[in-house]
Amino acid sequence: MRDYDTDEKMQKLDNECNVTLPQIFSLYTSELKRIGPMSDGGYWVEQNSIENSDHLLSFGMNDDWRFEKEIEKLSGNQIDVYDGSTSQKLFRNNIIKEALKIFRVRSTLKAIQTYIDYSIFFNKKNVVHHRRYVGLNYENRRDKWSSLEAIMKTYNSSSRILIKCDIEGGEYRLLDDLLRYNQLLTGLIIEFHNLDIMMDKVTQFISDFPLKLVAVNVNNYGPMKNNTPTVIECTFSSNYLKTKIDGIQQIKNDPDEFMPVLSIKYDH
């Protein structure tokens, strides 16, 4: 027997959660694999982008490197993480800070686990945490930065690099260099922030970038504005089929019971 109440609820949910994006966001067919968690911190990657790469450049990690750990496990590649906001010392200090609070046993244990996990993973010979921000040539007493151009110049012309970029709005400083060094890339996973006011810049990048868009994922942590997501994750690959997908289903499973975005529609 058909459950009309359930159908009505799902239709209402679908109507509430539709997202409208420009046609240029339509996807090329590819073989996708979810790397890292289904929640925030995990990403869709085209499988050959991993298999054909010899390096992962990861920009931004905070206290979650599950994506990087899984890539290293799958590929054994060199992993270079750039994030100037965090360090082993910070994680050690977090243990002390949580331990001094009354009735914070769970958070103290989590801080200890984070410290141990960081120490083990970043002690591997092929895994390096560079305590630098990415996007500028700049240094002072507090902050150290590297431009993407300076980083890419450390690789040779035969390098095959997969890039993951989640740097909270700093990604726009990298777009010109991503275009310039595209021939070294097997894939790009990039989170675009403030999409409602940066749409023109993002669509121009998609148009100019030789790698093709194979996955789009709305990050539910960002609000919606007039059916436009303010934070979106895009996966590009040098390996794709020429056929395009008519529509995309939002399959991200965010924690904390965020409203899922069920489908994305393209404007014409």
Buried (B, 14 or more C-beta within 10 A) or exposed (E): EEEEEEEEEEEEEEEEBBBEBBEEBBBBEBBBBBBBBEBBBBBBBBBBBBEBBBBBBBBBBEBBBBBBBBBBEBBEBBBBBBBBBBBBEBBBEBBEEBBEEEEBEEBBEBBBEBBEBBEEBBEEEEBEBBBBBBBBEEEEEEEBBBBBEBBBEEBEEEBBBBBBBBBEEBBBBBBEBBEEBBEBBBBBBBBBBBBBEBBEEBBEBBEEBEBBBBBBBBBBEBEBEEBBBBBBBBBBBBBBEEEEBEEBEBBBEBEEEBEBBBEBEBEE
